Amino acid sequence: MGSTRSRFSLAARIFASSAGIVVLVMGVTLFITERSANIAAARSITRALDVTQKRVQERIAFERGVLTGRLSAYADNAVYRASLEVEEPEYYDYAVVAAEQSGAGWVQFIDREGVRRGRSDLPAAPPVSVIGSRLVQRALDGEPAESFGIAGDSALVQYVAVPVRGVNNRMLGALMGAAYVSDSIARSVGAQTNSQVLFFRFDTLGQPF
């Protein structure tokens, strides 16, 4: 009787121990499975964000390239360029037509000394030196230049500057155009990548807003 009870007790202990091992193994398996799923999900999200960021950068670069090409074509046009080589050029008119031809938000003409002479959206804009701008300086050195910046509190803007040369390749000045980055880029890329795209900038403390 005692021997039978002992066998039952031993069997119960073995069963209980086995059950504990099974439960432990199941628990570890579930933990590993959940962790693997989380890692896979995180990697998937990272890949999706990388794709979205790349698409945004490509779209912005494409639009900037188009603006550069159009401004360069206008600057190289002999008919329009001739209007700058008369005794009293109409700088404002030249800038207005440049904006219309390029599709820029605004365009300004800068003479070879680095002084702004006319801006398409500001008819009464006074002459002011912008020679401190690296964008302008590069254009006056004969190379197209591009940059990205902020206008006002939150408007994202792409800036392009191209050289304007006259007869015998004489430097006349530079054209600087600005194109605002619209939310159409965010909507378009968001639809393509099934994501939400937001533009933000950092303040002087490195905080986004």
C-alpha angles and dihedrals in degrees: 000000000000090000092052091049089049091051091050091048091050091048090050091051092049091048092047091048092048091048089051091052092049092050090047093048091047090049093050091046092052091048092051092045092050092046092049090049091051092048091048091048092049091050091048091051091048091051091048091050091049091051092048093048091049092050091051092049091048092050093048092046090049093052091046090050091051091051091048091050094049094047091048091050090051093047090051095048107113094209095053093038091054089064088069094054097061122101096261109022121204095231095175093054090047091053093046093054090045090056091048093048095046100038091234123154087237139343131204130194117224121193124228090267090060097254120137109235103176140004123197098223096040111056092179097043108143122227109272132171116248096168089120090071112100088208091058094041092054091050091049087052087059103261128111110242135196135193143164128229152144127271118199114333102326115353112123112217136187115212126202130182126188132181121252115210130189135196115337089012091290111167111246098173139272141289117225119193133184128206121188117228103235129203088248087085091055092047094046096047091041091055092048095049099032091239142110116254122201129178119214139161136214124246125221090279092054094253118139119236 
